[in-house]
Amino acid sequence: MPQLPVEQLPTPRSLTRSMAMELLSADIAVEVETTVGYSSRDPFALSILFHLPGDAPVLWRIDREMLLAGVLGATGDGEVRVTPAPGGMLHLRLGVAGHCAVVRCGQEQLARLVRDTFRLVPQGTEERHIDWQPLLDSLSH
């Protein structure tokens, strides 16, 4: 069987930003340091690493378009829900209802970061940045 030509992947690009967020409970908001990251090799999502005092960091991956849509109105279903909040804030509900965390962050700061990801990988070009070879290799074994 003839081999198809392999299209060369664009050079990987990434960004990482520290961002303060607040973990909300019924009676208190606790500031949590986070690291928000993006890699063109995983072009559809941002990673948010929560650095919890005394615990191992917790990682969530969230669709970048969902984060932008959440600035305009409630979006998401299942384990991730994004909702605008008063004072230019954004609420991220992570986990299933009843067993979830609600995190608050600045809408503009997060939206600016998401817009920066679209400069690295424009919408509609995401598939060109994914390295499919490891998946193809695993299927051939």
N, CA, C and O atoms as a DFTB+ gen file, in Angstrom:
564 C
 N C O
     1  1       0.845      -1.170       0.000
     2  2       0.000       0.000       0.000
     3  2       0.894       1.239       0.000
     4  3       1.837       1.316       0.787
     5  1       0.607       2.219      -0.882
     6  2       1.455       3.415      -0.938
     7  2       1.312       4.256       0.326
     8  3       0.236       4.348       0.917
     9  1       2.410       4.858       0.715
    10  2       2.416       5.749       1.873
    11  2       1.929       7.128       1.446
    12  3       2.348       7.660       0.418
    13  1       1.043       7.692       2.248
    14  2       0.595       9.055       2.001
    15  2       1.676      10.011       2.462
    16  3       2.353       9.748       3.455
    17  1       1.847      11.124       1.751
    18  2       2.845      12.087       2.213
    19  2       2.441      12.644       3.577
    20  3       1.268      12.912       3.832
    21  1       3.424      12.808       4.432
    22  2       3.168      13.321       5.774
    23  2       3.322      14.834       5.737
    24  3       4.369      15.367       5.372
    25  1       2.242      15.510       6.128
    26  2       2.279      16.963       6.173
    27  2       3.037      17.390       7.417
    28  3       2.785      16.890       8.513
    29  1       3.962      18.316       7.239
    30  2       4.766      18.774       8.367
    31  2       3.917      19.640       9.297
    32  3       3.161      20.506       8.856
    33  1       4.063      19.382      10.582
    34  2       3.325      20.153      11.578
    35  2       3.954      21.529      11.754
    36  3       5.171      21.680      11.653
    37  1       3.114      22.536      12.019
    38  2       3.681      23.846      12.349
    39  2       4.505      23.743      13.630
    40  3       4.290      22.844      14.442
    41  1       5.426      24.644      13.803
    42  2       6.239      24.684      15.007
    43  2       5.325      24.835      16.225
    44  3       4.439      25.689      16.230
    45  1       5.534      24.009      17.257
    46  2       4.679      24.122      18.449
    47  2       4.816      25.503      19.086
    48  3       5.903      26.077      19.150
    49  1       3.690      26.009      19.548
    50  2       3.677      27.300      20.229
    51  2       2.870      27.139      21.502
    52  3       1.912      26.367      21.546
    53  1       3.258      27.866      22.533
    54  2       2.539      27.754      23.796
    55  2       2.585      29.074      24.540
    56  3       3.372      29.967      24.224
    57  1       1.730      29.171      25.526
    58  2       1.775      30.302      26.445
    59  2       1.354      29.815      27.815
    60  3       0.580      28.866      27.948
    61  1       1.873      30.476      28.824
    62  2       1.571      30.139      30.211
    63  2       1.460      31.440      30.988
    64  3       2.298      32.332      30.853
    65  1       0.422      31.537      31.799
    66  2       0.237      32.728      32.618
    67  2      -0.199      32.305      34.019
    68  3      -0.997      31.381      34.181
    69  1       0.329      32.985      35.015
    70  2      -0.160      32.824      36.385
    71  2      -1.384      33.704      36.535
    72  3      -1.433      34.814      36.004
    73  1      -2.367      33.206      37.255
    74  2      -3.589      33.963      37.429
    75  2      -4.167      33.643      38.804
    76  3      -4.261      32.479      39.191
    77  1      -4.550      34.674      39.529
    78  2      -5.206      34.457      40.816
    79  2      -6.687      34.190      40.564
    80  3      -7.337      34.902      39.799
    81  1      -7.200      33.176      41.206
    82  2      -8.617      32.852      41.155
    83  2      -9.067      32.626      42.590
    84  3      -8.246      32.467      43.493
    85  1     -10.367      32.615      42.788
    86  2     -10.907      32.389      44.122
    87  2     -11.780      31.152      44.116
    88  3     -12.649      30.988      43.260
    89  1     -11.536      30.285      45.085
    90  2     -12.374      29.116      45.304
    91  2     -13.495      29.562      46.232
    92  3     -13.250      30.042      47.340
    93  1     -14.737      29.396      45.760
    94  2     -15.886      29.889      46.512
    95  2     -16.537      28.773      47.315
    96  3     -16.706      27.654      46.829
    97  1     -16.895      29.091      48.537
    98  2     -17.724      28.195      49.334
    99  2     -18.930      29.002      49.783
   100  3     -19.073      30.163      49.400
   101  1     -19.799      28.406      50.589
   102  2     -21.026      29.086      51.006
   103  2     -20.747      30.387      51.750
   104  3     -21.531      31.330      51.647
   105  1     -19.648      30.459      52.497
   106  2     -19.424      31.635      53.333
   107  2     -18.072      32.329      53.145
   108  3     -17.797      33.320      53.822
   109  1     -17.234      31.837      52.251
   110  2     -15.905      32.435      52.115
   111  2     -15.350      32.219      50.711
   112  3     -15.688      31.249      50.033
   113  1     -14.500      33.134      50.297
   114  2     -13.748      32.992      49.041
   115  2     -12.270      32.897      49.404
   116  3     -11.736      33.758      50.103
   117  1     -11.617      31.844      48.922
   118  2     -10.205      31.619      49.221
   119  2      -9.407      31.786      47.933
   120  3      -9.691      31.135      46.927
   121  1      -8.408      32.664      47.971
   122  2      -7.588      32.866      46.781
   123  2      -6.731      31.633      46.520
   124  3      -6.126      31.061      47.427
   125  1      -6.702      31.248      45.252
   126  2      -5.929      30.090      44.817
   127  2      -5.075      30.527      43.633
   128  3      -5.586      31.083      42.661
   129  1      -3.798      30.279      43.718
   130  2      -2.926      30.565      42.577
   131  2      -3.140      29.497      41.514
   132  3      -3.256      28.310      41.818
   133  1      -3.190      29.932      40.286
   134  2      -3.356      29.002      39.175
   135  2      -2.328      29.303      38.100
   136  3      -1.799      30.410      38.007
   137  1      -2.065      28.302      37.304
   138  2      -1.261      28.467      36.104
   139  2      -2.153      28.055      34.944
   140  3      -2.608      26.914      34.861
   141  1      -2.391      29.005      34.052
   142  2      -3.218      28.736      32.880
   143  2      -2.270      28.562      31.701
   144  3      -1.419      29.413      31.441
   145  1      -2.429      27.451      30.992
   146  2      -1.522      27.148      29.894
   147  2      -2.264      26.799      28.619
   148  3      -3.438      26.431      28.628
   149  1      -1.535      26.929      27.524
   150  2      -2.082      26.592      26.218
   151  2      -0.943      26.068      25.357
   152  3       0.164      26.606      25.379
   153  1      -1.223      25.020      24.604
   154  2      -0.249      24.468      23.674
   155  2      -0.924      24.261      22.320
   156  3      -2.044      23.755      22.244
   157  1      -0.241      24.652      21.271
   158  2      -0.798      24.461      19.929
   159  2      -0.935      22.979      19.584
   160  3      -1.658      22.640      18.647
   161  1      -0.267      22.094      20.309
   162  2      -0.403      20.649      20.072
   163  2      -1.726      20.100      20.619
   164  3      -2.154      19.009      20.244
   165  1      -2.362      20.860      21.500
   166  2      -3.691      20.540      22.021
   167  2      -4.523      21.808      21.829
   168  3      -4.871      22.476      22.803
   169  1      -4.843      22.139      20.575
   170  2      -5.291      23.487      20.236
   171  2      -6.696      23.882      20.662
   172  3      -7.039      25.062      20.590
   173  1      -7.508      22.952      21.098
   174  2      -8.890      23.284      21.431
   175  2      -9.089      23.682      22.890
   176  3     -10.133      24.237      23.232
   177  1      -8.115      23.412      23.758
   178  2      -8.340      23.579      25.197
   179  2      -7.223      24.336      25.885
   180  3      -6.079      24.359      25.433
   181  1      -7.593      24.953      26.993
   182  2      -6.630      25.528      27.914
   183  2      -6.525      24.597      29.109
   184  3      -7.481      23.898      29.443
   185  1      -5.383      24.587      29.743
   186  2      -5.232      23.836      30.983
   187  2      -5.183      24.844      32.123
   188  3      -4.526      25.881      32.028
   189  1      -5.884      24.524      33.191
   190  2      -5.833      25.358      34.388
   191  2      -5.347      24.463      35.518
   192  3      -6.015      23.505      35.907
   193  1      -4.176      24.794      36.032
   194  2      -3.560      24.032      37.118
   195  2      -3.763      24.820      38.407
   196  3      -3.240      25.924      38.563
   197  1      -4.526      24.244      39.324
   198  2      -4.810      24.879      40.604
   199  2      -3.768      24.420      41.612
   200  3      -3.629      23.225      41.874
   201  1      -3.038      25.373      42.176
   202  2      -2.005      25.081      43.169
   203  2      -2.657      25.206      44.550
   204  3      -2.795      26.309      45.079
   205  1      -3.050      24.083      45.121
   206  2      -3.766      24.075      46.392
   207  2      -2.788      23.909      47.544
   208  3      -1.941      23.017      47.504
   209  1      -2.886      24.747      48.571
   210  2      -1.962      24.622      49.703
   211  2      -2.095      23.260      50.380
   212  3      -3.193      22.844      50.748
   213  1      -0.975      22.578      50.536
   214  2      -0.971      21.300      51.230
   215  2      -1.441      20.113      50.415
   216  3      -1.391      18.984      50.901
   217  1      -1.894      20.329      49.199
   218  2      -2.368      19.239      48.349
   219  2      -1.622      19.247      47.020
   220  3      -0.959      20.221      46.665
   221  1      -1.745      18.161      46.311
   222  2      -1.174      18.111      44.963
   223  2      -1.977      19.053      44.059
   224  3      -3.177      19.233      44.265
   225  1      -1.329      19.647      43.074
   226  2      -2.062      20.510      42.148
   227  2      -3.169      19.733      41.427
   228  3      -3.058      18.526      41.209
   229  1      -4.222      20.441      41.068
   230  2      -5.356      19.849      40.366
   231  2      -5.422      20.470      38.974
   232  3      -5.377      21.692      38.826
   233  1      -5.528      19.616      37.956
   234  2      -5.529      20.080      36.571
   235  2      -6.908      19.899      35.948
   236  3      -7.511      18.830      36.049
   237  1      -7.399      20.956      35.301
   238  2      -8.629      20.902      34.508
   239  2      -8.306      21.391      33.118
   240  3      -7.526      22.327      32.945
   241  1      -8.908      20.758      32.122
   242  2      -8.773      21.180      30.724
   243  2     -10.137      21.701      30.300
   244  3     -11.151      21.024      30.468
   245  1     -10.155      22.914      29.748
   246  2     -11.420      23.560      29.403
   247  2     -11.338      24.095      27.981
   248  3     -10.350      24.718      27.593
   249  1     -12.385      23.843      27.217
   250  2     -12.482      24.286      25.839
   251  2     -12.340      25.805      25.746
   252  3     -13.012      26.537      26.473
   253  1     -11.474      26.278      24.864
   254  2     -11.221      27.718      24.787
   255  2     -12.425      28.491      24.268
   256  3     -12.648      29.623      24.696
   257  1     -13.203      27.918      23.365
   258  2     -14.388      28.616      22.872
   259  2     -15.461      28.690      23.957
   260  3     -16.209      29.666      24.016
   261  1     -15.546      27.680      24.810
   262  2     -16.497      27.701      25.914
   263  2     -16.174      28.840      26.877
   264  3     -17.077      29.506      27.384
   265  1     -14.888      29.060      27.127
   266  2     -14.505      30.136      28.038
   267  2     -14.922      31.499      27.487
   268  3     -15.419      32.345      28.230
   269  1     -14.722      31.710      26.193
   270  2     -15.151      32.980      25.604
   271  2     -16.668      33.117      25.613
   272  3     -17.189      34.191      25.911
   273  1     -17.376      32.050      25.291
   274  2     -18.843      32.093      25.288
   275  2     -19.376      32.362      26.691
   276  3     -20.413      33.008      26.838
   277  1     -18.695      31.886      27.713
   278  2     -19.126      32.087      29.084
   279  2     -19.094      33.530      29.534
   280  3     -19.761      33.888      30.505
   281  1     -18.329      34.368      28.848
   282  2     -18.316      35.794      29.152
   283  2     -19.664      36.416      28.776
   284  3     -20.114      37.364      29.420
   285  1     -20.302      35.884      27.738
   286  2     -21.558      36.442      27.233
   287  2     -22.792      35.840      27.896
   288  3     -23.823      36.505      27.993
   289  1     -22.704      34.601      28.352
   290  2     -23.847      33.949      28.978
   291  2     -23.457      32.572      29.457
   292  3     -22.407      32.046      29.087
   293  1     -24.299      31.996      30.275
   294  2     -24.012      30.668      30.827
   295  2     -23.839      29.656      29.701
   296  3     -24.618      29.629      28.748
   297  1     -22.818      28.833      29.822
   298  2     -22.539      27.819      28.819
   299  2     -21.929      26.602      29.500
   300  3     -21.427      26.680      30.622
   301  1     -21.984      25.491      28.802
   302  2     -21.395      24.269      29.316
   303  2     -22.445      23.354      29.891
   304  3     -23.566      23.759      30.199
   305  1     -22.047      22.111      30.026
   306  2     -22.952      21.097      30.536
   307  2     -22.077      20.007      31.132
   308  3     -20.907      19.882      30.770
   309  1     -22.615      19.244      32.013
   310  2     -21.819      18.171      32.591
   311  2     -20.847      18.695      33.627
   312  3     -21.253      19.395      34.554
   313  1     -19.567      18.369      33.488
   314  2     -18.579      18.686      34.514
   315  2     -18.012      20.094      34.443
   316  3     -17.340      20.525      35.380
   317  1     -18.260      20.825      33.361
   318  2     -17.743      22.192      33.249
   319  2     -18.876      23.123      32.860
   320  3     -19.573      22.892      31.873
   321  1     -19.053      24.174      33.640
   322  2     -20.059      25.190      33.358
   323  2     -19.408      26.547      33.598
   324  3     -18.750      26.750      34.618
   325  1     -19.588      27.472      32.666
   326  2     -19.001      28.804      32.743
   327  2     -20.139      29.817      32.726
   328  3     -21.023      29.755      31.871
   329  1     -20.112      30.757      33.681
   330  2     -21.189      31.721      33.835
   331  2     -20.623      33.097      34.153
   332  3     -19.741      33.221      35.004
   333  1     -21.124      34.144      33.473
   334  2     -20.697      35.489      33.868
   335  2     -21.214      35.799      35.274
   336  3     -22.278      35.327      35.675
   337  1     -20.448      36.596      36.010
   338  2     -20.822      36.955      37.375
   339  2     -20.688      38.475      37.526
   340  3     -19.993      39.112      36.735
   341  1     -21.336      39.052      38.518
   342  2     -21.266      40.505      38.711
   343  2     -19.834      41.001      38.903
   344  3     -18.950      40.253      39.319
   345  1     -19.633      42.265      38.593
   346  2     -18.332      42.898      38.820
   347  2     -17.256      42.486      37.839
   348  3     -16.070      42.546      38.165
   349  1     -17.648      42.062      36.625
   350  2     -16.651      41.677      35.632
   351  2     -15.966      40.354      35.936
   352  3     -14.827      40.123      35.530
   353  1     -16.662      39.503      36.644
   354  2     -16.087      38.215      37.031
   355  2     -16.708      37.093      36.213
   356  3     -17.694      37.290      35.503
   357  1     -16.115      35.921      36.328
   358  2     -16.573      34.724      35.646
   359  2     -16.552      33.596      36.666
   360  3     -15.594      33.467      37.428
   361  1     -17.599      32.781      36.689
   362  2     -17.630      31.598      37.561
   363  2     -17.395      30.355      36.717
   364  3     -18.012      30.180      35.666
   365  1     -16.509      29.503      37.180
   366  2     -16.268      28.200      36.570
   367  2     -16.752      27.153      37.564
   368  3     -16.217      27.053      38.668
   369  1     -17.757      26.373      37.185
   370  2     -18.189      25.256      38.023
   371  2     -17.520      24.011      37.459
   372  3     -17.749      23.636      36.309
   373  1     -16.699      23.382      38.272
   374  2     -15.902      22.239      37.842
   375  2     -16.323      21.015      38.645
   376  3     -16.198      20.999      39.870
   377  1     -16.812      20.011      37.971
   378  2     -17.303      18.803      38.620
   379  2     -18.802      18.701      38.436
   380  3     -19.444      19.619      37.925
   381  1     -19.346      17.589      38.854
   382  2     -20.787      17.375      38.712
   383  2     -21.527      18.070      39.854
   384  3     -20.988      18.232      40.949
   385  1     -22.761      18.476      39.584
   386  2     -23.568      19.155      40.602
   387  2     -23.579      18.335      41.886
   388  3     -23.751      17.116      41.856
   389  1     -23.398      19.004      42.991
   390  2     -23.351      18.321      44.282
   391  2     -21.951      17.910      44.698
   392  3     -21.687      17.739      45.888
   393  1     -21.059      17.749      43.748
   394  2     -19.661      17.379      44.014
   395  2     -18.757      18.222      43.129
   396  3     -17.993      17.700      42.317
   397  1     -18.857      19.534      43.301
   398  2     -18.111      20.408      42.402
   399  2     -17.449      21.535      43.179
   400  3     -17.728      21.759      44.357
   401  1     -16.579      22.224      42.492
   402  2     -15.952      23.433      43.012
   403  2     -16.391      24.585      42.121
   404  3     -16.521      24.437      40.906
   405  1     -16.614      25.719      42.737
   406  2     -16.908      26.922      41.973
   407  2     -15.740      27.868      42.167
   408  3     -15.349      28.188      43.290
   409  1     -15.193      28.307      41.042
   410  2     -14.026      29.170      41.038
   411  2     -14.415      30.473      40.353
   412  3     -15.120      30.473      39.344
   413  1     -13.944      31.590      40.918
   414  2     -14.223      32.902      40.345
   415  2     -12.920      33.521      39.845
   416  3     -11.886      33.453      40.510
   417  1     -12.992      34.122      38.665
   418  2     -11.820      34.799      38.111
   419  2     -12.285      36.015      37.325
   420  3     -13.475      36.170      37.050
   421  1     -11.346      36.868      36.967
   422  2     -11.657      38.059      36.192
   423  2     -11.964      37.707      34.747
   424  3     -11.180      37.036      34.076
   425  1     -13.136      38.176      34.270
   426  2     -13.547      37.906      32.879
   427  2     -12.517      38.422      31.890
   428  3     -12.080      37.686      31.005
   429  1     -12.124      39.688      32.034
   430  2     -11.259      40.304      31.032
   431  2      -9.889      39.640      30.984
   432  3      -9.342      39.422      29.903
   433  1      -9.335      39.318      32.140
   434  2      -8.017      38.680      32.174
   435  2      -8.049      37.328      31.471
   436  3      -7.155      37.011      30.687
   437  1      -9.076      36.533      31.751
   438  2      -9.175      35.216      31.117
   439  2      -9.513      35.350      29.633
   440  3      -8.957      34.625      28.807
   441  1     -10.412      36.264      29.287
   442  2     -10.780      36.460      27.882
   443  2      -9.575      36.931      27.061
   444  3      -9.404      36.511      25.916
   445  1      -8.747      37.793      27.634
   446  2      -7.539      38.254      26.927
   447  2      -6.601      37.084      26.657
   448  3      -6.041      36.968      25.567
   449  1      -6.433      36.217      27.653
   450  2      -5.580      35.042      27.473
   451  2      -6.140      34.141      26.375
   452  3      -5.386      33.648      25.536
   453  1      -7.449      33.922      26.372
   454  2      -8.065      33.076      25.346
   455  2      -7.877      33.715      23.971
   456  3      -7.562      33.021      23.004
   457  1      -8.066      35.024      23.879
   458  2      -7.842      35.698      22.582
   459  2      -6.404      35.510      22.113
   460  3      -6.157      35.362      20.916
   461  1      -5.453      35.516      23.046
   462  2      -4.046      35.277      22.683
   463  2      -3.862      33.890      22.076
   464  3      -3.023      33.707      21.193
   465  1      -4.645      32.902      22.545
   466  2      -4.532      31.557      21.973
   467  2      -5.000      31.547      20.515
   468  3      -4.471      30.794      19.697
   469  1      -5.992      32.385      20.191
   470  2      -6.470      32.446      18.810
   471  2      -5.459      33.144      17.902
   472  3      -5.495      32.956      16.685
   473  1      -4.563      33.941      18.473
   474  2      -3.465      34.498      17.672
   475  2      -2.432      33.409      17.366
   476  3      -1.842      33.395      16.286
   477  1      -2.219      32.502      18.315
   478  2      -1.272      31.400      18.103
   479  2      -1.839      30.375      17.127
   480  3      -1.139      29.912      16.226
   481  1      -3.115      30.020      17.312
   482  2      -3.777      29.027      16.466
   483  2      -5.164      29.588      16.113
   484  3      -6.099      29.476      16.906
   485  1      -5.293      30.187      14.934
   486  2      -6.588      30.759      14.550
   487  2      -7.685      29.696      14.490
   488  3      -7.437      28.534      14.166
   489  1      -8.905      30.131      14.812
   490  2     -10.054      29.243      14.746
   491  2     -10.156      28.663      13.338
   492  3      -9.995      29.378      12.349
   493  1     -10.424      27.369      13.257
   494  2     -10.539      26.682      11.976
   495  2      -9.249      26.044      11.501
   496  3      -9.257      25.285      10.531
   497  1      -8.125      26.341      12.175
   498  2      -6.846      25.740      11.776
   499  2      -6.334      24.741      12.809
   500  3      -5.221      24.229      12.682
   501  1      -7.134      24.466      13.821
   502  2      -6.677      23.632      14.941
   503  2      -6.173      22.263      14.492
   504  3      -5.144      21.795      14.980
   505  1      -6.882      21.618      13.570
   506  2      -6.515      20.255      13.170
   507  2      -5.103      20.174      12.591
   508  3      -4.446      19.140      12.705
   509  1      -4.641      21.242      11.979
   510  2      -3.291      21.241      11.388
   511  2      -2.197      21.197      12.446
   512  3      -1.048      20.898      12.122
   513  1      -2.524      21.486      13.696
   514  2      -1.526      21.551      14.764
   515  2      -1.457      20.281      15.599
   516  3      -0.584      20.155      16.457
   517  1      -2.357      19.345      15.363
   518  2      -2.402      18.116      16.157
   519  2      -1.491      17.061      15.537
   520  3      -1.561      16.796      14.337
   521  1      -0.649      16.473      16.353
   522  2       0.221      15.395      15.893
   523  2      -0.563      14.084      16.002
   524  3      -0.705      13.522      17.087
   525  1      -1.064      13.614      14.873
   526  2      -1.884      12.403      14.837
   527  2      -1.037      11.131      14.778
   528  3      -1.571      10.033      14.938
   529  1       0.255      11.256      14.553
   530  2       1.103      10.086      14.346
   531  2       1.086       9.101      15.514
   532  3       0.985       7.898      15.275
   533  1       1.182       9.561      16.777
   534  2       1.133       8.578      17.875
   535  2      -0.159       7.754      17.866
   536  3      -0.123       6.555      18.141
   537  1      -1.286       8.375      17.558
   538  2      -2.543       7.630      17.496
   539  2      -2.505       6.637      16.341
   540  3      -2.881       5.477      16.509
   541  1      -2.057       7.078      15.179
   542  2      -1.971       6.181      14.030
   543  2      -1.026       5.008      14.300
   544  3      -1.311       3.871      13.923
   545  1       0.094       5.292      14.952
   546  2       1.037       4.228      15.288
   547  2       0.399       3.207      16.237
   548  3       0.612       2.004      16.090
   549  1      -0.377       3.685      17.199
   550  2      -0.992       2.766      18.148
   551  2      -2.063       1.894      17.477
   552  3      -2.298       0.766      17.909
   553  1      -2.692       2.396      16.454
   554  2      -3.713       1.624      15.751
   555  2      -3.110       0.546      14.851
   556  3      -3.765      -0.449      14.540
   557  1      -1.878       0.748      14.442
   558  2      -1.267      -0.206      13.520
   559  2      -0.599      -1.369      14.251
   560  3      -0.076      -2.278      13.606
   561  1      -0.607      -1.357      15.563
   562  2       0.031      -2.447      16.318
   563  2      -0.955      -3.452      16.801
   564  3      -0.576      -4.427      17.450
